């Protein structure tokens, strides 16, 4: 697998179209995305793509993207400020891809760049992005880190693709300021072509002591589950199709039992049979959704107890029954989606796009 293949999820030049004929079944206002002005649509930054997304609440959100870009808003998306780590700005480092960012408030955030070896880095800030600390830089040329998750302010994990036949897990217990590579004795063997997708920062998720990560790349898309904070893992086959560029791209768990998985093949985004599934037993068993989005989806999130959102380069879908059935409500291009505890939801993607959910 080449770095080019890992990084090149199709940049489809789709125009966001609101009002696609969706008839709302819940409430009187149809679900829709409202684009915000990120200030990244000029010629110099027209190619910035935001795959890392961390909403804190209706006012505060962070986003990480290509070209070493990190943005933050503290006024609900009316204005965005560039707060990227200074190390990512000088010539020679602008190729860094921020693919995941986790934030607890307007001051504290942890951001991951992806790539082999030294291109996999983790930065932290505690002052709203005015200064950053490089907390981790990969020193193994075969390692490639994909995504982050935090179960609370202190405890977090980072997922790396297999090295020596085992997926890699970094762990922190000080809010991301330092990271240690976990022993692989408790990690099941990876399949020969298996890896995780750094598409939306949600290939690895957690809830309390539970953590899950999703894979693709080989004949079977699988879900790994840890009940002890990432020390030991079990693995379950999923019904989502898998292949060299196909598998599960995103997971979401609303508690320790109820989870969602979406994916497909980013090289064939217009079709994704069996591209979403649900679990009600913590990931031991997965069932294909009764009505799937039908196209490749790179991000999924819960919004409350039963409502969920899924996004991809060809559109967005909503479910009101916990992922059992999905319905299209937008045809614009997004890569990542996330909701804060207060119910505010955001999506991000190509061409500097970041939007708020209205419903």
Secondary structure in CASP SS format (residue, H / E / C, confidence):
PFRMAT SS
TARGET T0000
AUTHOR 0000-0000-0000
METHOD secondary structure of the structure
MODEL  1
X C 1.00
X C 1.00
X H 1.00
X H 1.00
X H 1.00
X H 1.00
X H 1.00
X C 1.00
X C 1.00
X C 1.00
X C 1.00
X C 1.00
X C 1.00
X C 1.00
X C 1.00
X C 1.00
X C 1.00
X C 1.00
X C 1.00
X C 1.00
X C 1.00
X C 1.00
X C 1.00
X C 1.00
X C 1.00
X C 1.00
X C 1.00
X C 1.00
X C 1.00
X C 1.00
X C 1.00
X E 1.00
X E 1.00
X E 1.00
X E 1.00
X C 1.00
X C 1.00
X C 1.00
X C 1.00
X C 1.00
X C 1.00
X C 1.00
X H 1.00
X H 1.00
X H 1.00
X C 1.00
X C 1.00
X C 1.00
X C 1.00
X E 1.00
X E 1.00
X E 1.00
X E 1.00
X E 1.00
X E 1.00
X C 1.00
X C 1.00
X C 1.00
X C 1.00
X C 1.00
X E 1.00
X E 1.00
X E 1.00
X E 1.00
X E 1.00
X C 1.00
X C 1.00
X C 1.00
X C 1.00
X E 1.00
X E 1.00
X E 1.00
X E 1.00
X C 1.00
X C 1.00
X C 1.00
X C 1.00
X C 1.00
X C 1.00
X C 1.00
X E 1.00
X E 1.00
X C 1.00
X C 1.00
X C 1.00
X H 1.00
X H 1.00
X H 1.00
X C 1.00
X C 1.00
X C 1.00
X C 1.00
X C 1.00
X C 1.00
X C 1.00
X C 1.00
X E 1.00
X E 1.00
X E 1.00
X E 1.00
X E 1.00
X E 1.00
X E 1.00
X C 1.00
X C 1.00
X C 1.00
X C 1.00
X C 1.00
X E 1.00
X E 1.00
X E 1.00
X E 1.00
X E 1.00
X E 1.00
X C 1.00
X E 1.00
X H 1.00
X H 1.00
X H 1.00
X C 1.00
X E 1.00
X E 1.00
X E 1.00
X E 1.00
X E 1.00
X C 1.00
X C 1.00
X C 1.00
X C 1.00
X C 1.00
X C 1.00
X C 1.00
X E 1.00
X E 1.00
X E 1.00
X E 1.00
X E 1.00
X C 1.00
X C 1.00
X C 1.00
X C 1.00
X C 1.00
X C 1.00
X E 1.00
X E 1.00
X E 1.00
X E 1.00
X E 1.00
X E 1.00
X E 1.00
X C 1.00
X C 1.00
X C 1.00
X C 1.00
X C 1.00
X E 1.00
X E 1.00
X E 1.00
X E 1.00
X E 1.00
X E 1.00
X E 1.00
X E 1.00
X C 1.00
X C 1.00
X E 1.00
X E 1.00
X E 1.00
X E 1.00
X E 1.00
X E 1.00
X E 1.00
X C 1.00
X C 1.00
X C 1.00
X C 1.00
X C 1.00
X C 1.00
X C 1.00
X E 1.00
X E 1.00
X C 1.00
X C 1.00
X C 1.00
X C 1.00
X C 1.00
X C 1.00
X C 1.00
X C 1.00
X C 1.00
X C 1.00
X C 1.00
X C 1.00
X C 1.00
X E 1.00
X C 1.00
X C 1.00
X C 1.00
X C 1.00
X C 1.00
X C 1.00
X C 1.00
X C 1.00
X E 1.00
X E 1.00
X E 1.00
X E 1.00
X C 1.00
X C 1.00
X E 1.00
X E 1.00
X E 1.00
X E 1.00
X E 1.00
X C 1.00
X E 1.00
X C 1.00
X C 1.00
X C 1.00
X C 1.00
X C 1.00
X E 1.00
X E 1.00
X E 1.00
X E 1.00
X E 1.00
X C 1.00
X C 1.00
X C 1.00
X C 1.00
X C 1.00
X C 1.00
X C 1.00
X E 1.00
X E 1.00
X E 1.00
X E 1.00
X C 1.00
X C 1.00
X C 1.00
X C 1.00
X C 1.00
X E 1.00
X C 1.00
X C 1.00
X E 1.00
X E 1.00
X E 1.00
X E 1.00
X E 1.00
X E 1.00
X E 1.00
X E 1.00
X C 1.00
X C 1.00
X C 1.00
X C 1.00
X C 1.00
X E 1.00
X E 1.00
X E 1.00
X E 1.00
X E 1.00
X E 1.00
X E 1.00
X H 1.00
X H 1.00
X H 1.00
X C 1.00
X C 1.00
X C 1.00
X C 1.00
X C 1.00
X C 1.00
X C 1.00
X E 1.00
X E 1.00
X E 1.00
X E 1.00
X C 1.00
X C 1.00
X C 1.00
X C 1.00
X C 1.00
X C 1.00
X C 1.00
X E 1.00
X E 1.00
X C 1.00
X C 1.00
X E 1.00
X C 1.00
X C 1.00
X C 1.00
X C 1.00
X C 1.00
X C 1.00
X C 1.00
X E 1.00
X E 1.00
X E 1.00
X E 1.00
X E 1.00
X C 1.00
X C 1.00
X C 1.00
X E 1.00
X E 1.00
X E 1.00
X E 1.00
X E 1.00
X E 1.00
X C 1.00
X C 1.00
X E 1.00
X E 1.00
X E 1.00
X E 1.00
X E 1.00
X C 1.00
X C 1.00
X C 1.00
X C 1.00
X C 1.00
X E 1.00
X C 1.00
X E 1.00
X E 1.00
X E 1.00
X E 1.00
X C 1.00
X C 1.00
X C 1.00
X C 1.00
X C 1.00
X E 1.00
X E 1.00
X E 1.00
X E 1.00
X C 1.00
X C 1.00
X C 1.00
X C 1.00
X C 1.00
X E 1.00
X E 1.00
X E 1.00
X E 1.00
X C 1.00
X C 1.00
X C 1.00
X C 1.00
X C 1.00
X E 1.00
X E 1.00
X E 1.00
X E 1.00
X E 1.00
X C 1.00
END
